[in-house]
Amino acid sequence: MGLACCSTSICNSKMVSSAMLTRTQAILQKEMVREFLGEFVSTYVMMVFGLGSVAHMVLGGKYGSYLSVNLGFGFGVTMGVHMAGNISGAHMNAALTFTSCALGRMSWKKFPVYVLGQFLGSFLASATIYCLFYSAIIQFSGGHLTVTGPTATAGIFATYLPEYMTLWRGFLDEVLVTGILQLCLFAITDKKNNPALQGTQALVIGILVTVIGLSLGMNTGYAINPSRDLPPRFFTFIAGWGIQVFRDRDWWWVPSSTWSSLAPALHGGPRYWRTQPFMKAAEYRCCPRPCQTHPRPSPLSLCLPPIDLQFKLSHP
């Protein structure tokens, strides 16, 4: 009697497990779910490498430098693209997702799904770095978690303006640098122009992020990404740094919102496409006679972007 009951119980549990597995697999097959998980994992990987490199620079002294921070974020982006490049496009950046939707390259209904995945991945990465470096943070700060001053540690997780920068100069800096990022991403992924070689896009985009940091990152920390700045800032708010993470020079809304990405969305992408007719026209002037290699284009085709461009890939 007892053995029969045990056998029945085991069979029932196996059936339940099989049903749950089938249901889970069905859920994971849904495109939106896979894209959400792709953005979550890729953003988590990027932020763990990036924030970890900042922690080494702030806490470790000889173990880190400004160069290592840029390399950490650059190669973090590369690894993130490898994680989800063919699943969600590995935006890892709400500004890029916003641009993609604003230019009609992606449905607006996907915007909250992508951003939620990015924000959760970034928040979890912040918690991971906090746990890994907790002892070093406490030792360095003397147990006082501050935003400014010689023992400030909030800058490990989010960006803050230096003394010489004003709020609006910082805003314009973020707009310009984010626009340059998006302009270069369009060029790297444009199959009708001169894109990165197949299989090298992730590395090239990582190098792009590194170069932006090395050349334009000093003024604002080149957040250029709400998903990189807002979730870690919120984490520091609840982890002990307090409300000052939002009050310091009222800077938080610039890198943490899509307002600073609105202007790049309206000038970075369209600016790239506006340059294409001139470059194509110059190419055809070099070959005035129509031929198989250079067929004569219609005037309209010189004014339209290539419609099959897959805008995938990303940054910090």
C-alpha positions as CSV (number, residue, x, y, z in Angstrom):
1,M,0.0,0.0,0.0
2,G,2.8,2.4,1.0
3,L,4.9,1.6,-2.1
4,A,1.8,2.2,-4.3
5,C,1.3,5.6,-2.8
6,C,5.0,6.5,-3.2
7,S,4.9,5.3,-6.9
8,T,1.7,7.4,-7.5
9,S,3.3,10.4,-5.9
10,I,6.5,10.1,-7.9
11,C,4.5,9.8,-11.2
12,N,2.4,12.8,-10.3
13,S,5.5,14.9,-9.5
14,K,7.1,13.9,-12.8
15,M,3.9,14.9,-14.7
16,V,3.8,18.3,-12.9
17,S,7.5,18.9,-13.6
18,S,7.1,17.9,-17.3
19,A,4.1,20.3,-17.6
20,M,6.0,23.1,-15.9
21,L,9.0,22.5,-18.2
22,T,6.8,22.6,-21.3
23,R,5.1,25.8,-20.1
24,T,8.4,27.4,-19.4
25,Q,9.7,26.5,-22.8
26,A,6.6,27.9,-24.5
27,I,7.1,31.2,-22.6
28,L,10.7,31.4,-23.6
29,Q,9.8,30.9,-27.2
30,K,7.9,34.2,-27.2
31,E,9.8,36.9,-29.0
32,M,9.1,39.6,-26.4
33,V,10.3,37.3,-23.5
34,R,13.5,36.4,-25.3
35,E,14.2,40.1,-26.1
36,F,13.6,41.1,-22.5
37,L,16.0,38.4,-21.3
38,G,18.5,39.4,-23.9
39,E,18.6,43.0,-22.8
40,F,18.6,41.9,-19.1
41,V,21.6,39.6,-19.5
42,S,23.6,41.8,-21.9
43,T,23.1,44.9,-19.7
44,Y,24.1,43.0,-16.6
45,V,27.3,41.7,-18.1
46,M,28.2,45.2,-19.5
47,M,27.6,46.9,-16.1
48,V,29.4,44.3,-14.0
49,F,32.6,44.8,-16.1
50,G,32.1,48.6,-16.2
51,L,31.3,49.3,-12.6
52,G,33.9,46.8,-11.5
53,S,36.6,48.7,-13.3
54,V,35.4,52.0,-11.7
55,A,35.5,50.3,-8.3
56,H,39.2,49.4,-9.0
57,M,40.0,53.0,-9.9
58,V,38.3,54.5,-6.9
59,L,39.1,51.9,-4.2
60,G,42.2,50.2,-5.4
61,G,44.5,53.0,-6.3
62,K,47.3,51.2,-8.2
63,Y,44.8,48.5,-9.4
64,G,42.8,50.8,-11.6
65,S,43.0,53.9,-13.9
66,Y,40.9,56.0,-16.2
67,L,42.1,53.8,-19.1
68,S,41.0,50.7,-17.3
69,V,37.5,52.1,-16.8
70,N,37.2,52.8,-20.5
71,L,38.5,49.4,-21.4
72,G,36.1,47.8,-18.8
73,F,33.0,49.5,-20.3
74,G,34.2,49.0,-23.9
75,F,34.9,45.3,-23.6
76,G,31.8,45.0,-21.4
77,V,29.8,46.2,-24.3
78,T,31.5,43.8,-26.6
79,M,30.6,40.8,-24.4
80,G,27.1,42.1,-24.0
81,V,26.7,42.2,-27.8
82,H,28.0,38.7,-28.0
83,M,25.4,37.7,-25.4
84,A,22.3,39.1,-27.1
85,G,23.2,40.6,-30.5
86,N,21.1,38.2,-32.5
87,I,18.3,38.0,-29.9
88,S,17.4,41.6,-29.1
89,G,20.1,43.6,-30.8
90,A,21.8,44.1,-27.4
91,H,20.9,47.8,-27.1
92,M,21.9,47.9,-23.4
93,N,20.9,51.6,-23.7
94,A,17.5,53.2,-23.4
95,A,18.7,56.1,-25.5
96,L,19.4,53.7,-28.4
97,T,16.1,51.9,-27.9
98,F,14.4,55.3,-28.0
99,T,16.2,56.3,-31.2
100,S,15.3,53.0,-32.8
101,C,11.6,53.5,-32.0
102,A,11.6,57.2,-32.9
103,L,13.0,56.4,-36.4
104,G,10.5,53.7,-37.0
105,R,13.1,50.9,-36.9
106,M,11.3,49.1,-34.0
107,S,7.8,49.1,-32.6
108,W,7.0,51.4,-29.7
109,K,5.3,48.5,-27.9
110,K,8.8,46.9,-27.4
111,F,10.2,50.1,-25.8
112,P,9.0,49.3,-22.2
113,V,10.1,45.7,-22.6
114,Y,13.6,46.6,-23.6
115,V,14.0,49.4,-21.0
116,L,12.7,47.2,-18.2
117,G,15.2,44.5,-19.1
118,Q,18.0,47.0,-19.2
119,F,17.1,48.6,-15.9
120,L,16.7,45.4,-14.0
121,G,20.1,44.1,-15.4
122,S,21.8,47.3,-14.5
123,F,20.3,47.4,-11.0
124,L,21.3,43.8,-10.3
125,A,24.8,44.5,-11.6
126,S,25.1,47.4,-9.1
127,A,24.0,45.1,-6.3
128,T,26.6,42.5,-7.4
129,I,29.4,45.1,-7.4
130,Y,28.3,46.4,-4.0
131,C,28.4,43.0,-2.5
132,L,31.8,42.1,-4.1
133,F,33.5,45.3,-3.0
134,Y,31.6,46.0,0.2
135,S,34.6,45.6,2.5
136,A,36.7,47.8,0.3
137,I,34.0,50.5,0.2
138,I,33.6,50.5,3.9
139,Q,37.4,50.7,4.5
140,F,37.9,53.5,2.0
141,S,35.0,55.6,3.2
142,G,35.5,54.9,6.9
143,G,31.9,53.6,7.1
144,H,30.4,56.9,5.8
145,L,28.8,56.5,2.4
146,T,29.1,60.0,0.7
147,V,28.5,61.5,-2.7
148,T,31.1,64.2,-2.6
149,G,34.5,64.7,-0.9
150,P,37.8,62.8,-0.8
151,T,36.2,59.6,0.4
152,A,33.1,59.7,-1.9
153,T,32.1,56.3,-3.3
154,A,28.8,57.1,-5.0
155,G,30.7,57.7,-8.2
156,I,31.5,54.0,-8.5
157,F,27.9,53.5,-9.5
158,A,26.6,56.7,-11.2
159,T,28.0,59.8,-12.8
160,Y,28.4,63.2,-11.1
161,L,29.4,66.6,-12.5
162,P,32.9,67.9,-11.7
163,E,33.2,71.3,-10.1
164,Y,34.2,73.1,-13.3
165,M,31.0,71.9,-15.2
166,T,27.7,73.7,-15.1
167,L,24.4,71.8,-15.4
168,W,23.6,73.0,-18.9
169,R,27.1,72.6,-20.2
170,G,26.8,69.0,-18.9
171,F,23.5,68.6,-20.6
172,L,24.9,69.7,-24.0
173,D,27.9,67.5,-23.5
174,E,25.7,64.5,-23.0
175,V,23.6,65.4,-26.0
176,L,26.6,65.7,-28.3
177,V,28.4,62.6,-27.1
178,T,25.2,60.5,-27.3
179,G,24.6,61.8,-30.8
180,I,28.2,60.9,-31.8
181,L,27.7,57.4,-30.4
182,Q,24.5,56.9,-32.4
183,L,25.9,58.4,-35.6
184,C,28.9,56.0,-35.5
185,L,26.6,53.0,-34.7
186,F,24.6,53.7,-37.8
187,A,27.7,53.8,-39.9
188,I,29.1,50.5,-38.3
189,T,25.9,48.6,-39.0
190,D,25.0,50.1,-42.4
191,K,25.2,47.2,-44.9
192,K,24.9,49.6,-47.9
193,N,27.9,51.7,-46.9
194,N,31.1,50.3,-45.3
195,P,30.0,48.3,-42.3
196,A,32.2,46.4,-39.9
197,L,33.2,42.9,-41.2
198,Q,30.8,40.1,-40.3
199,G,31.7,38.8,-36.9
200,T,33.7,41.9,-35.8
201,Q,30.7,44.2,-35.1
202,A,30.8,43.5,-31.3
203,L,34.6,44.3,-31.1
204,V,34.3,47.4,-33.2
205,I,31.4,48.8,-31.1
206,G,33.4,48.1,-27.9
207,I,36.4,50.0,-29.4
208,L,33.9,52.9,-30.3
209,V,32.8,53.1,-26.6
210,T,36.4,53.0,-25.4
211,V,37.4,55.8,-27.8
212,I,34.5,57.9,-26.8
213,G,35.5,57.5,-23.2
214,L,39.1,58.3,-23.8
215,S,38.4,61.4,-25.9
216,L,35.1,62.8,-24.6
217,G,34.5,61.3,-21.2
218,M,36.2,63.7,-18.8
219,N,33.4,66.3,-18.5
220,T,30.4,64.2,-17.5
221,G,31.7,60.6,-17.2
222,Y,30.0,59.9,-20.6
223,A,27.0,58.1,-19.1
224,I,25.2,58.6,-22.5
225,N,22.8,56.0,-21.3
226,P,19.8,56.1,-18.9
227,S,20.1,52.4,-18.4
228,R,23.7,52.9,-17.2
229,D,23.0,55.7,-14.8
230,L,19.5,55.6,-13.3
231,P,19.3,52.1,-11.9
232,P,22.7,52.2,-10.2
233,R,21.8,55.7,-8.8
234,F,18.5,54.3,-7.4
235,F,20.5,51.4,-5.9
236,T,22.8,53.8,-4.1
237,F,19.8,55.7,-2.8
238,I,18.4,52.6,-1.1
239,A,21.8,51.1,-0.1
240,G,22.8,53.9,2.2
241,W,24.0,56.9,0.2
242,G,20.7,58.6,0.7
243,I,18.8,61.3,-1.2
244,Q,22.0,63.2,-2.0
245,V,22.5,61.0,-5.0
246,F,19.6,62.8,-6.6
247,R,20.2,66.3,-5.1
248,D,23.8,66.8,-5.9
249,R,23.8,69.8,-8.4
250,D,20.4,68.5,-9.7
251,W,22.4,66.5,-12.3
252,W,20.6,63.1,-12.0
253,W,17.9,63.8,-14.6
254,V,20.3,64.5,-17.4
255,P,22.0,61.1,-17.8
256,S,19.1,59.3,-16.2
257,S,16.3,60.3,-18.6
258,T,15.5,60.0,-22.2
259,W,15.2,63.8,-22.5
260,S,19.0,64.0,-23.0
261,S,18.7,61.3,-25.6
262,L,15.8,63.0,-27.5
263,A,18.0,65.5,-29.2
264,P,20.6,62.8,-30.3
265,A,17.6,60.7,-31.6
266,L,16.5,63.6,-33.8
267,H,20.0,64.6,-35.0
268,G,22.3,61.5,-34.8
269,G,20.3,59.1,-37.0
270,P,18.8,61.6,-39.5
271,R,22.2,63.4,-39.8
272,Y,23.8,60.1,-40.9
273,W,21.0,59.5,-43.5
274,R,21.2,63.1,-44.8
275,T,24.9,62.6,-45.6
276,Q,24.2,59.5,-47.6
277,P,22.7,61.1,-50.8
278,F,25.7,63.3,-51.2
279,M,28.2,60.4,-50.8
280,K,26.2,58.2,-53.2
281,A,25.8,61.1,-55.7
282,A,29.6,61.6,-55.6
283,E,30.1,57.8,-56.2
284,Y,27.9,57.9,-59.2
285,R,29.6,61.0,-60.7
286,C,32.8,59.0,-60.8
287,C,31.1,56.6,-63.1
288,P,28.9,58.8,-65.4
289,R,27.8,55.9,-67.7
290,P,25.4,53.4,-66.3
291,C,26.8,49.9,-66.1
292,Q,26.3,46.7,-64.2
293,T,28.6,47.8,-61.4
294,H,27.1,51.3,-61.1
295,P,23.5,51.3,-62.5
296,R,21.9,54.7,-62.8
297,P,19.9,55.4,-59.6
298,S,16.6,57.2,-59.6
299,P,16.6,60.7,-58.1
300,L,14.3,59.5,-55.3
301,S,16.6,56.6,-54.3
302,L,19.4,59.1,-53.5
303,C,17.1,60.7,-50.8
304,L,16.0,57.5,-49.1
305,P,17.9,55.5,-46.5
306,P,18.4,51.8,-47.2
307,I,15.3,50.2,-45.8
308,D,16.8,46.8,-44.9
309,L,19.3,48.2,-42.4
310,Q,19.1,46.2,-39.2
311,F,19.8,48.6,-36.4
312,K,21.2,46.3,-33.8
313,L,23.9,46.9,-31.3
314,S,24.7,49.3,-28.7
315,H,26.6,50.9,-25.7
316,P,27.2,52.2,-21.9
